[in-house]
Amino acid sequence: MPEEILFKSESRQSREEIAAYLRSVADKLDSGEAITLSAGGESVTMEPPAQPTFEVKAEREGPTGAPGELSIEFELEWDEGGEDDAAADSGLSIE
């Protein structure tokens, strides 16, 4: 299925700045409000359903045995126009 990028922003931020963005998203999820992403002249508003699929991924890119690029990715997924099927509870823990 082809992917359409509705919004993208990538910039180096301090850990404190990133935490503030994540707190804002968490507050919107808690209250059931829409989430608006904006940067420059671009903006998109999305309304996650009550139970979207939550994907967490830790990755390392680069050659085996050599320094690479590490990432932690958090993703909310749902079907347009309806509730997403609830994924099985994986017992996720973030400490």
N, CA, C and O of each residue as an XYZ file, in Angstrom:
380
protein
N       0.847     -1.170      0.000
C       0.000      0.000      0.000
C       0.899      1.243      0.000
O       1.809      1.333      0.824
N       0.667      2.195     -0.899
C       1.521      3.390     -0.951
C       1.339      4.261      0.297
O       0.275      4.290      0.915
N       2.398      4.954      0.633
C       2.392      5.817      1.807
C       2.364      7.268      1.367
O       3.125      7.665      0.485
N       1.493      8.064      1.973
C       1.414      9.502      1.711
C       1.843     10.233      2.977
O       1.210     10.092      4.023
N       2.907     11.005      2.884
C       3.389     11.773      4.042
C       2.512     13.021      4.180
O       2.508     13.883      3.301
N       1.779     13.109      5.275
C       0.905     14.266      5.518
C       1.647     15.388      6.227
O       1.291     16.558      6.088
N       2.683     15.031      6.991
C       3.467     16.019      7.739
C       4.767     15.366      8.153
O       4.791     14.189      8.513
N       5.847     16.126      8.104
C       7.132     15.624      8.591
C       7.947     16.790      9.130
O       8.007     17.858      8.521
N       8.565     16.573     10.266
C       9.458     17.555     10.860
C      10.619     16.784     11.472
O      10.406     15.797     12.176
N      11.824     17.220     11.214
C      13.001     16.575     11.780
C      14.018     17.653     12.120
O      14.474     18.385     11.242
N      14.370     17.748     13.394
C      15.368     18.734     13.812
C      15.985     18.275     15.125
O      15.358     17.566     15.912
N      17.211     18.689     15.344
C      17.899     18.351     16.592
C      17.295     19.201     17.707
O      17.196     20.422     17.586
N      16.891     18.536     18.801
C      16.266     19.203     19.948
C      16.933     18.692     21.217
O      17.542     17.622     21.220
N      16.817     19.456     22.287
C      17.311     18.976     23.581
C      16.348     17.910     24.108
O      15.192     17.854     23.689
N      16.816     17.081     25.011
C      15.949     16.059     25.608
C      14.757     16.716     26.298
O      13.648     16.184     26.259
N      14.980     17.869     26.930
C      13.895     18.574     27.615
C      12.836     19.062     26.625
O      11.640     18.981     26.903
N      13.275     19.567     25.473
C      12.324     20.025     24.449
C      11.507     18.851     23.899
O      10.299     18.974     23.697
N      12.158     17.732     23.662
C      11.467     16.547     23.163
C      10.453     16.070     24.198
O       9.328     15.715     23.844
N      10.841     16.058     25.478
C       9.925     15.652     26.547
C       8.687     16.547     26.568
O       7.581     16.062     26.804
N       8.858     17.840     26.325
C       7.716     18.763     26.306
C       6.763     18.421     25.158
O       5.546     18.468     25.335
N       7.303     18.076     23.983
C       6.453     17.667     22.859
C       5.681     16.392     23.214
O       4.477     16.298     22.974
N       6.386     15.421     23.784
C       5.743     14.158     24.140
C       4.678     14.358     25.211
O       3.632     13.710     25.171
N       4.936     15.261     26.182
C       3.937     15.563     27.211
C       2.690     16.179     26.601
O       1.572     15.871     27.013
N       2.884     17.047     25.618
C       1.753     17.676     24.944
C       0.897     16.630     24.229
O      -0.331     16.674     24.297
N       1.550     15.694     23.547
C       0.821     14.610     22.878
C       0.104     13.759     23.925
O      -1.061     13.410     23.738
N       0.778     13.420     25.018
C       0.168     12.609     26.071
C      -1.061     13.308     26.650
O      -2.081     12.662     26.891
N      -0.975     14.620     26.876
C      -2.112     15.374     27.410
C      -3.294     15.326     26.444
O      -4.439     15.170     26.869
N      -3.020     15.460     25.145
C      -4.088     15.401     24.136
C      -4.720     14.004     24.116
O      -5.941     13.881     24.016
N      -3.897     12.951     24.211
C      -4.429     11.591     24.240
C      -5.290     11.379     25.481
O      -6.362     10.780     25.396
N      -4.825     11.869     26.641
C      -5.583     11.746     27.888
C      -6.955     12.403     27.792
O      -7.949     11.854     28.268
N      -7.002     13.571     27.179
C      -8.250     14.337     27.133
C      -9.130     13.980     25.932
O     -10.268     14.438     25.839
N      -8.602     13.159     25.010
C      -9.387     12.780     23.832
C      -9.445     13.870     22.773
O     -10.274     13.813     21.864
N      -8.568     14.860     22.887
C      -8.550     15.966     21.928
C      -7.760     15.594     20.676
O      -6.933     14.682     20.694
N      -8.030     16.318     19.586
C      -7.263     16.167     18.352
C      -5.835     16.655     18.584
O      -5.584     17.479     19.463
N      -4.917     16.141     17.793
C      -3.507     16.523     17.878
C      -3.162     17.280     16.605
O      -3.319     16.754     15.503
N      -2.692     18.512     16.753
C      -2.295     19.316     15.603
C      -0.783     19.423     15.569
O      -0.158     19.844     16.542
N      -0.200     19.042     14.445
C       1.240     19.145     14.224
C       1.463     20.304     13.258
O       0.804     20.376     12.221
N       2.375     21.205     13.580
C       2.650     22.321     12.678
C       4.109     22.730     12.762
O       4.731     22.682     13.824
N       4.636     23.133     11.618
C       6.007     23.642     11.516
C       6.069     24.457     10.241
O       5.631     24.007      9.182
N       6.616     25.659     10.347
C       6.662     26.522      9.176
C       5.246     26.773      8.682
O       4.372     27.134      9.470
N       5.011     26.589      7.402
C       3.680     26.785      6.839
C       2.864     25.511      6.766
O       1.748     25.528      6.248
N       3.395     24.397      7.276
C       2.691     23.120      7.205
C       1.958     22.834      8.505
O       2.428     23.181      9.588
N       0.791     22.190      8.381
C       0.016     21.836      9.554
C      -0.908     20.671      9.214
O      -1.429     20.591      8.101
N      -1.109     19.771     10.170
C      -2.071     18.685     10.016
C      -2.682     18.403     11.388
O      -1.988     18.412     12.405
N      -3.991     18.152     11.396
C      -4.689     17.798     12.634
C      -5.207     16.378     12.485
O      -5.819     16.025     11.477
N      -4.948     15.564     13.515
C      -5.381     14.174     13.490
C      -6.110     13.860     14.790
O      -5.797     14.416     15.843
N      -7.085     12.962     14.702
C      -7.880     12.577     15.864
C      -7.753     11.080     16.097
O      -8.519     10.301     15.530
N      -6.796     10.665     16.923
C      -6.660      9.238     17.213
C      -7.928      8.710     17.893
O      -8.526      9.407     18.713
N      -8.337      7.486     17.557
C      -9.503      6.893     18.211
C      -9.178      6.513     19.648
O      -8.047      6.686     20.103
N     -10.159      6.001     20.352
C      -9.981      5.637     21.758
C      -8.925      4.558     21.950
O      -8.254      4.537     22.981
N      -8.761      3.649     20.965
C      -7.790      2.574     21.107
C      -6.978      2.374     19.824
O      -7.172      1.385     19.115
N      -6.071      3.309     19.523
C      -5.203      3.093     18.359
C      -4.164      2.014     18.691
O      -3.964      1.671     19.856
N      -3.520      1.495     17.670
C      -2.411      0.571     17.880
C      -1.182      1.398     18.223
O      -0.893      2.386     17.548
N      -0.451      1.006     19.269
C       0.739      1.722     19.722
C       1.942      0.841     19.431
O       2.073     -0.254     19.978
N       2.820      1.331     18.560
C       4.019      0.587     18.185
C       5.247      1.287     18.749
O       5.406      2.497     18.591
N       6.107      0.529     19.402
C       7.364      1.049     19.939
C       8.484      0.219     19.339
O       8.437     -1.011     19.358
N       9.492      0.898     18.806
C      10.587      0.203     18.133
C      11.915      0.832     18.534
O      12.052      2.055     18.557
N      12.896     -0.019     18.851
C      14.271      0.432     19.068
C      15.090     -0.158     17.931
O      15.044     -1.364     17.687
N      15.841      0.691     17.233
C      16.586      0.243     16.059
C      18.037      0.684     16.103
O      18.392      1.681     16.733
N      18.857     -0.086     15.418
C      20.242      0.285     15.157
C      20.465      0.093     13.672
O      20.266     -1.002     13.146
N      20.879      1.160     12.990
C      21.165      1.093     11.560
C      22.660      1.249     11.341
O      23.299      2.101     11.959
N      23.204      0.442     10.476
C      24.625      0.527     10.167
C      25.227     -0.853     10.076
O      24.559     -1.848     10.358
N      26.474     -0.921      9.686
C      27.141     -2.217      9.530
C      27.345     -2.922     10.863
O      27.604     -2.279     11.880
N      27.227     -4.235     10.855
C      27.431     -5.039     12.064
C      28.850     -4.845     12.586
O      29.811     -4.901     11.819
N      28.978     -4.621     13.877
C      30.286     -4.487     14.495
C      30.917     -3.115     14.354
O      32.043     -2.909     14.808
N      30.217     -2.169     13.735
C      30.742     -0.808     13.574
C      29.724      0.174     14.144
O      28.548     -0.167     14.274
N      30.155      1.388     14.488
C      29.210      2.378     15.006
C      28.084      2.626     14.007
O      28.309      2.667     12.798
N      26.893      2.787     14.521
C      25.742      3.029     13.670
C      24.879      4.133     14.247
O      25.316      4.889     15.115
N      23.660      4.221     13.762
C      22.699      5.215     14.239
C      21.620      4.491     15.033
O      21.027      3.525     14.552
N      21.368      4.963     16.248
C      20.356      4.364     17.108
C      19.098      5.219     17.094
O      19.169      6.440     16.953
N      17.936      4.566     17.242
C      16.692      5.320     17.300
C      15.666      4.606     18.159
O      15.680      3.382     18.292
N      14.780      5.395     18.735
C      13.581      4.897     19.405
C      12.423      5.542     18.665
O      12.379      6.763     18.516
N      11.489      4.730     18.202
C      10.342      5.239     17.456
C       9.055      4.897     18.187
O       8.872      3.768     18.642
N       8.168      5.873     18.298
C       6.837      5.690     18.875
C       5.844      5.991     17.763
O       5.940      7.031     17.111
N       4.896      5.096     17.542
C       3.949      5.288     16.451
C       2.546      4.907     16.896
O       2.341      3.864     17.517
N       1.581      5.762     16.572
C       0.168      5.459     16.782
C      -0.417      5.161     15.411
O      -0.200      5.921     14.467
N      -1.159      4.061     15.289
C      -1.744      3.677     14.006
C      -3.226      3.380     14.190
O      -3.638      2.823     15.208
N      -4.028      3.762     13.186
C      -5.444      3.419     13.190
C      -5.970      3.516     11.769
O      -5.377      4.174     10.915
N      -7.090      2.850     11.529
C      -7.721      2.898     10.213
C      -8.498      4.196     10.068
O      -9.170      4.633     11.003
N      -8.406      4.805      8.906
C      -9.161      6.016      8.623
C     -10.651      5.709      8.673
O     -11.111      4.699      8.140
N     -11.391      6.591      9.319
C     -12.839      6.443      9.331
C     -13.380      5.435     10.320
O     -14.563      5.101     10.250
N     -12.571      4.935     11.239
C     -13.105      3.973     12.200
C     -12.097      3.596     13.246
O     -10.923      3.960     13.181
N     -12.589      2.853     14.217
C     -11.720      2.354     15.283
C     -10.823      1.272     14.721
O     -11.256      0.490     13.875
N      -9.595      1.213     15.171
C      -8.674      0.165     14.766
C      -8.937     -1.070     15.618
O      -9.355     -0.957     16.770
N      -8.695     -2.239     15.056
C      -8.796     -3.459     15.861
C      -7.742     -3.399     16.949
O      -6.582     -3.087     16.680
N      -8.134     -3.693     18.158
C      -7.178     -3.656     19.264
C      -6.150     -4.773     19.101
O      -6.505     -5.938     18.921
N      -4.889     -4.405     19.166
C      -3.810     -5.396     19.099
C      -3.729     -6.097     20.446
O      -4.156     -5.554     21.465
N      -3.185     -7.292     20.445
C      -3.028     -8.034     21.691
C      -2.112     -7.267     22.635
O      -1.131     -6.657     22.208
N      -2.439     -7.304     23.911
C      -1.620     -6.630     24.921
C      -0.277     -7.355     25.019
O      -0.219     -8.544     25.331
N       0.795     -6.619     24.747
C       2.124     -7.240     24.743
C       2.828     -7.102     26.084
O       3.953     -7.577     26.240
N       2.177     -6.451     27.068
C       2.820     -6.262     28.358
C       3.962     -5.265     28.282
O       4.935     -5.392     29.025
N       3.867     -4.273     27.399
C       4.907     -3.259     27.223
C       5.178     -2.542     28.540
O       4.255     -2.231     29.292
N       6.449     -2.287     28.806
C       6.880     -1.503     29.948
C       7.931     -0.521     29.471
O       8.875     -0.909     28.783
N       7.777      0.757     29.830
C       8.776      1.773     29.513
C       9.228      2.369     30.826
O       8.428      2.942     31.565
N      10.509      2.236     31.118
C      11.031      2.709     32.408
C      12.066      3.790     32.209
O      12.615      4.306     33.182
